[in-house]
């Protein structure tokens, strides 16, 4: 009876070793709440002490979209090893529990299999999927379907066994891996509002505008907002460190509507417009003199004026028509109306003008 008992014991151990080559037991993906991994049996070396690595690629860099399918690849490498195995799961934390995060679909049934009860599900290798005798690195591919909107983040946990292929648990290197991916949150655009209109006297200067005061963006700091503008012709706009400095062209008056545009790093943008007004230039002070038969007009200079337009008529209530009868180019400040004394009466209008 002793001999028979020994034979049965050896046979039982052999089944256990061979059974793991066809897929490890559930709950050994280095996942919570227990965090067990393959080193429970393959304990020759400390976890992650070899020259290899375990990596998962294909995770969405910007976050997962609920319900979206993703093709992921788990890769295990270790120079000199000859057989390969893994177990992987995905979970999220809810209070003190760790429900399953999304679902797995086997896309390589020859090399991978799925344990679906009890939860969480575990994806793992098949016997063929251990690739006995190959030097690696070895990869397994599968599909993951992201969970619904109620899950804000999911963590993937995996354990890999880079085995030497000797048929027992000695001489194998165990690696673990984890990575968290958050749910994708669509970026929000900036909102620009209430940039004030400005009105100044001719020859004055506009107030600078701190553009940070007029933009809000919940997911972008002010210093990452790029400002541009449009609509200006006679007003020069300078934007340095998000401070806008408007300046009217010399000699110009009138108004222009300028639109300021704020763009975030994702190319979302918003805009707001403001009206900038320069009051008209003051009229020149005109002096009239008679020299012989001529009427001589002289006037005081107006700053930044390029021309003086002269209109005349025998009607004291006339409206000046374009073009003016006479154009005097600055800096000249006089004009002689030859023979005008003999006309009876004449009324003059002198306007400062800018090209």
Secondary structure, 3 states (H helix, E strand, C coil): CHHHHHHHHHHHHHHHHHHHHCCCCCCCCCCCCCCCCHHHCCCCCCCCCCCCEEEEECCCCCCECCCCEEEEEEEEECCCCCEEEEEEEEECCECCECCECCEEEECCCCCEEEECCCCCCEEEECCHHHCCCCCCCEEEEEEEECCCCCCCEEEEEEEEEEECCCCCCCCCEEEEEEEEEEECCCCCCCEECCCCCEEECCCCCCCCEEHHHHEECCCCCHHHCEEEEECCCCEEEEEECCEEEEEECCCCCEEEEEEEEEECCCCCEEEEEEEEEECCCCCCCEEEEEECCEEEEEECCCCCCCEEEEEEECCCCCCCCCCCCEEEECCCCEEEECCHHHHCCCEEEEEEECC
